Amino acid sequence: MLWKARGMGMSGVSTRFAAVLVVFGLGSAINASPTALNVMPIADTLGHREGLFYYTLTGTERKVSKSYAHANAIQVGLTGKVEFGFDNDFEGGTVLNAKYNFFNGEQKQFNGWALSAGFTGLSGDNIDPYVVGRRDLGKLRLHAGYWRVAKVNTAMFGADYTIDETFSILADHLSGTHNMTYLGLYYNVPILKGLQLGFTYGVNGNKDDASVHFLTAIYGFRL
């Protein structure tokens, strides 16, 4: 695993900046990123004073564009219940996000269930709120929620599975006009503790929209 977010078990943490906005046809290459699967926010939160630094390289089909978008981000947890962060696209664009965990699967009375709410994409008068739940089933975890992203109401579903202490598989689906399904493989680098590398491919359910792919490097730290 990378850094243990509350209730995370062995799964890795990953976020995507450009992918969501590419899907919804927006010009910006960033989308503020809480702990997530490939794209969808999840109920996990980072532990107190734990942080993540991200670098992501995002592209689409070559017939659409041969260029790649670069983004960086920092995410920090407080109290084990709250996390917040920002994303930057290296072109002067910065957006904010925050999340609050109501309960997580570590408490006996919730028996593997978790619930969080938050927002992404805060910039000017734009904000993309969401609520998301999680069910822990050992190495398999299931996720579902609602996300109003780019002013589109979106249902989101996902799962992550821990193969071993090195590899995790992440899958998520966003509904709506520009529905997308993502599959990612993430690798915890044994020789450099705290570093995780991942590759994700996203297929669009609308044949008129492009597929996306992205490479991600994530480094965990403590403040």
C-alpha positions as CSV (number, residue, x, y, z in Angstrom):
1,M,0.0,0.0,0.0
2,L,1.0,3.7,-0.2
3,W,-0.1,5.7,2.8
4,K,-3.0,4.3,4.8
5,A,-6.1,6.5,4.4
6,R,-8.7,5.8,7.1
7,G,-10.5,2.6,6.1
8,M,-8.3,2.0,3.1
9,G,-7.0,-1.5,3.8
10,M,-4.3,-2.4,1.3
11,S,-5.6,-0.5,-1.7
12,G,-3.5,2.2,-3.3
13,V,-4.7,5.8,-3.6
14,S,-5.0,7.5,-7.0
15,T,-6.5,10.7,-8.4
16,R,-7.0,12.1,-11.9
17,F,-6.8,15.8,-12.8
18,A,-7.3,16.1,-16.5
19,A,-9.4,13.0,-17.3
20,V,-12.7,14.1,-16.0
21,L,-12.6,17.5,-17.7
22,V,-11.5,15.9,-20.9
23,V,-14.5,13.7,-20.7
24,F,-16.9,16.6,-20.1
25,G,-15.4,18.6,-22.9
26,L,-13.8,21.4,-20.8
27,G,-10.7,23.2,-21.9
28,S,-8.9,23.1,-18.5
29,A,-6.5,20.3,-17.9
30,I,-7.1,20.1,-14.1
31,N,-9.7,18.9,-11.7
32,A,-9.1,19.0,-8.0
33,S,-8.5,15.5,-6.7
34,P,-9.3,14.0,-3.4
35,T,-8.3,10.4,-2.7
36,A,-10.0,8.4,-5.4
37,L,-10.0,5.4,-7.7
38,N,-8.9,6.2,-11.2
39,V,-11.2,9.2,-11.4
40,M,-14.1,8.9,-8.9
41,P,-13.7,10.3,-5.4
42,I,-14.1,7.6,-2.7
43,A,-14.9,7.6,1.0
44,D,-11.3,7.2,2.1
45,T,-9.5,10.1,3.8
46,L,-5.8,10.5,4.6
47,G,-4.6,10.1,8.2
48,H,-3.7,13.1,10.4
49,R,-0.8,15.0,8.8
50,E,-0.4,12.5,6.0
51,G,0.1,13.9,2.6
52,L,0.3,12.9,-1.1
53,F,2.1,14.6,-4.0
54,Y,1.0,13.7,-7.5
55,Y,2.3,14.2,-11.0
56,T,0.0,13.1,-13.9
57,L,0.5,12.9,-17.6
58,T,-2.8,12.7,-19.6
59,G,-3.4,12.0,-23.3
60,T,-6.3,11.2,-25.6
61,E,-6.5,9.2,-28.9
62,R,-3.8,10.4,-31.4
63,K,-6.4,11.2,-34.0
64,V,-7.9,13.7,-31.5
65,S,-4.6,15.2,-30.1
66,K,-1.0,14.1,-30.1
67,S,-0.2,16.4,-27.1
68,Y,-0.2,15.5,-23.4
69,A,-1.4,17.5,-20.4
70,H,0.8,17.8,-17.3
71,A,-0.6,18.4,-13.8
72,N,0.6,18.3,-10.2
73,A,-1.2,18.2,-7.0
74,I,-0.8,18.0,-3.2
75,Q,-3.4,16.4,-0.8
76,V,-3.2,16.6,3.0
77,G,-5.2,14.9,5.8
78,L,-6.2,16.3,9.2
79,T,-7.6,14.5,12.2
80,G,-8.2,11.4,10.0
81,K,-11.7,12.8,9.1
82,V,-10.8,15.7,6.8
83,E,-8.6,16.1,3.7
84,F,-8.0,19.0,1.4
85,G,-5.7,19.9,-1.5
86,F,-5.1,21.6,-4.8
87,D,-4.2,20.8,-8.4
88,N,-2.2,22.9,-10.8
89,D,-1.8,22.5,-14.6
90,F,1.6,24.2,-14.9
91,E,-0.2,26.9,-17.0
92,G,-1.5,29.1,-14.1
93,G,-4.7,27.2,-13.4
94,T,-5.3,26.0,-9.8
95,V,-8.4,24.4,-8.4
96,L,-9.2,23.3,-4.8
97,N,-10.9,20.3,-3.2
98,A,-12.0,19.1,0.3
99,K,-13.6,16.0,1.8
100,Y,-15.2,15.1,5.2
101,N,-15.6,11.5,6.4
102,F,-18.7,10.8,8.4
103,F,-17.8,7.3,9.4
104,N,-15.5,4.5,8.2
105,G,-15.3,0.8,8.3
106,E,-12.9,0.7,11.2
107,Q,-15.6,1.3,13.8
108,K,-17.3,-1.9,14.8
109,Q,-20.8,-0.5,14.6
110,F,-20.4,0.3,10.9
111,N,-19.1,-3.1,10.0
112,G,-17.0,-2.2,6.9
113,W,-19.2,0.6,5.6
114,A,-17.9,4.2,5.1
115,L,-19.5,7.5,3.9
116,S,-17.9,10.8,2.9
117,A,-18.9,14.0,1.2
118,G,-16.9,16.8,-0.4
119,F,-16.3,18.9,-3.4
120,T,-13.8,19.1,-6.3
121,G,-13.1,21.8,-8.9
122,L,-13.4,24.8,-6.7
123,S,-12.4,27.8,-8.7
124,G,-14.2,31.1,-9.0
125,D,-18.0,30.3,-9.0
126,N,-17.5,26.7,-10.0
127,I,-17.8,23.8,-7.5
128,D,-18.4,20.1,-8.1
129,P,-20.0,18.5,-5.0
130,Y,-20.2,14.7,-4.3
131,V,-21.2,12.1,-1.8
132,V,-19.8,8.6,-1.8
133,G,-20.0,5.4,0.1
134,R,-17.7,2.3,0.4
135,R,-18.2,-1.3,1.4
136,D,-15.1,-3.3,2.5
137,L,-15.0,-7.0,1.6
138,G,-11.5,-8.0,2.4
139,K,-9.2,-7.4,-0.5
140,L,-12.2,-6.2,-2.6
141,R,-13.8,-2.9,-1.9
142,L,-17.0,-1.6,-3.6
143,H,-17.8,2.2,-4.1
144,A,-20.8,4.1,-5.2
145,G,-22.0,7.7,-5.1
146,Y,-23.2,10.9,-6.8
147,W,-21.1,13.6,-8.3
148,R,-22.2,16.8,-9.9
149,V,-19.2,17.5,-12.1
150,A,-19.1,20.2,-14.8
151,K,-22.8,20.9,-14.0
152,V,-23.7,17.4,-15.0
153,N,-25.4,15.0,-12.5
154,T,-23.3,11.8,-12.5
155,A,-23.8,8.5,-10.8
156,M,-20.4,6.8,-10.1
157,F,-19.6,3.2,-9.3
158,G,-16.2,1.5,-8.7
159,A,-14.2,-1.2,-7.1
160,D,-10.6,-1.8,-6.1
161,Y,-8.8,-5.1,-5.5
162,T,-5.5,-5.7,-3.8
163,I,-3.5,-8.4,-5.6
164,D,-0.7,-8.2,-3.1
165,E,1.4,-5.6,-1.3
166,T,2.8,-4.4,-4.6
167,F,-0.1,-4.3,-7.1
168,S,-3.7,-3.0,-7.0
169,I,-6.4,-3.0,-9.7
170,L,-8.8,0.0,-9.8
171,A,-12.0,0.2,-11.9
172,D,-14.6,3.0,-12.0
173,H,-17.6,4.1,-14.1
174,L,-19.2,7.6,-14.5
175,S,-22.7,7.7,-15.9
176,G,-24.3,10.4,-18.0
177,T,-24.1,11.8,-21.5
178,H,-20.3,11.4,-21.6
179,N,-20.2,8.1,-19.6
180,M,-16.7,6.7,-19.1
181,T,-15.3,3.4,-17.8
182,Y,-11.7,3.4,-16.4
183,L,-9.4,0.5,-15.6
184,G,-6.1,1.1,-13.8
185,L,-3.1,-0.9,-12.5
186,Y,-1.0,0.6,-9.7
187,Y,2.4,-0.5,-8.5
188,N,4.0,0.3,-5.1
189,V,7.7,0.6,-5.7
190,P,9.5,-1.6,-3.1
191,I,12.9,0.1,-3.4
192,L,11.5,3.6,-2.6
193,K,9.0,3.5,0.2
194,G,6.0,5.8,-0.4
195,L,6.2,5.9,-4.2
196,Q,3.4,4.5,-6.3
197,L,3.2,4.4,-10.2
198,G,0.1,3.8,-12.2
199,F,-1.4,3.5,-15.7
200,T,-5.1,4.0,-16.4
201,Y,-7.1,3.7,-19.6
202,G,-10.6,5.2,-20.0
203,V,-13.1,4.1,-22.6
204,N,-15.9,6.5,-23.5
205,G,-19.5,5.1,-23.9
206,N,-20.2,7.8,-26.5
207,K,-18.5,6.9,-29.7
208,D,-18.2,10.6,-30.6
209,D,-16.0,11.2,-27.5
210,A,-12.3,10.3,-27.2
211,S,-10.8,7.6,-24.9
212,V,-8.2,8.8,-22.5
213,H,-5.1,7.4,-20.8
214,F,-2.8,8.7,-18.1
215,L,0.4,7.9,-16.2
216,T,0.6,8.8,-12.6
217,A,3.4,9.1,-10.0
218,I,2.3,9.4,-6.3
219,Y,4.5,10.0,-3.4
220,G,3.3,9.8,0.2
221,F,4.8,11.9,3.1
222,R,4.1,12.9,6.7
223,L,4.1,16.5,8.0
